[in-house]
Amino acid sequence: MTAQDRQAPAPCSAPLTEAQITSMIRAPLADVRIQYLVGTLRRLFPVDTDTAARLRGFRGSAAVLSLLQ
């Protein structure tokens, strides 16, 4: 992924799935970009303690988890 790709507008307005957020966290995507996408797009899944623990396990930042809550 190039720097230009990381700065491009969100590709769609469809709600995010847990799998998509996990992929973004695991990819070399800047945390601020993940925060932007999470803050801009809706999500399709509840974020309970188990979900938050899984995302933290993939190194999801506190800022991203806070936006999801």
C-alpha positions, 0 to 999 in steps of 0.5 A, spaced: 500 500 500 502 506 497 502 513 501 497 515 496 493 509 498 493 510 505 490 517 504 485 516 499 478 517 501 474 511 504 472 507 498 465 506 500 460 507 505 458 500 507 458 498 514 465 495 517 465 488 519 470 486 525 474 482 520 475 488 516 477 492 522 482 486 524 485 486 517 486 494 517 489 493 524 494 487 522 496 491 515 501 496 515 496 502 515 497 508 520 493 508 526 490 515 524 487 512 518 484 507 521 481 512 526 479 516 520 475 510 517 472 507 524 470 514 525 467 515 518 464 509 517 459 505 521 460 498 523 456 492 523 458 488 529 457 490 537 463 491 541 463 487 547 469 485 552 470 479 548 471 483 541 475 489 544 480 483 547 480 480 540 482 487 537 487 489 542 490 482 541 491 484 534 495 491 537 488 495 536 490 502 539 486 505 545 484 510 540 481 505 535 477 501 540 475 508 544 472 510 537 468 503 536 465 503 543 
